[in-house]
Amino acid sequence: MKADFILRNIGQLITVAGSDKPRVGKEMSELEILEDAYLAVRDGRILKVAKGEPGEDIIGEGTVIEDARGLTVSPGLVDPHTHLVHGGSRENEFSLKLEGVPYIDILKQGGGILSTVRATKEATHEELYHKAKKSLDTMLGFGMTTVEAKSGYGLDLETEIKQMEVAKRLDEEHPVDIASTFLGAHAVPMEYKRRSDEFVEKVIEMLPVVKERELAEFCDVFCEEGVFSVDQTRRILLEAKKLGYKLKIHADEIVSLGGAELAAEVGAISGDHLMAASDRGIELMAREGVVADILPGTSFNLGKAYAPARKMIDMGVPVALSTDYNPGSCPTENMQFIMQLGSLGLRMTPKEVFTAVTINAAHSIGRAHEIGSLEPGKKADFVVFDAPNLDYIIYHFGISHTKEVYKGGKLVYSNGRVCY
């Protein structure tokens, strides 16, 4: 079978091959890295990866061949936790954070998530679309080829649907693939401030409508002190599970509330944040195979302690990394900076970091059969880094090392510009 496209002379090809389940412990450092290698593509899929020169068996008359001498190639990066679609921004809260005002206090005053809820309600579909598209282009430039996108800035059915319809349209029209999550339980609206159980029932009523319209694959809840309790979170997630949603949890971000334990109990695909997760919660997540989706950019931006990633890896929890791109606690689309924080803040090795943003991140959104590694049959989503090796990408921090991004074997970003 002849290739449509071959990238040859690759300095380091990080395949991350051989991962039918999330990688844990020492497996996170056991990456297949081929030197002086090539990658062949046919019909948008990986045809072959190998060391040395491609043979005549895969080179045809129409095969396009490009050179990547001295460069590093990895699977397309996967971001399994973003709040991509939203209105407005919250730079007005920046000074409050610097003054030490706790995030929960800002939320109680009608700021935080509730501020973005107001802006998102007021924004039109087109306004939300173009704002999110701009962010997706930025993410693409940092090497992301698949992202998860949550709703949660509506807190009513109409606005939540508007957010998810924007995400669905972007998934259809933009090169970056989007996995959609319903996060109707992101905050308690002011009008339900003392009646949060009533709002929980409202969220449960939204679940079948969202599912019927095929707008979300996952359901998430912000399980946190002052937001949704463990019991309320359990109620929403179990109802979602009955309807066929896969489950995620914003767990133990600020207070050790038992969110990690709940993630294991309900069979969530991931528990996210986890800065305050208990040892018992970590142990249960390891036992049940729940991916710990860690968001170091949020810790960095809020000046909070980092999640205990080192302990999680040592205890057998599969770890992924995400940007948590959102207008409040982590307004960045820069996955490469998140990767660098993975080493500098979480004490993960560069190999563990690459595992966390490729195959483990793909598992945390249920797509590892298609993406997250460069193996025959998988989507030809890959990044060409202007870097001599994997370690250099993490070592030289604060910049983008992206030279090119390919989606389905097609060049979609090159030398600082989107070109899809």
Disulfide bonds with the S-S distance in Angstrom:
none
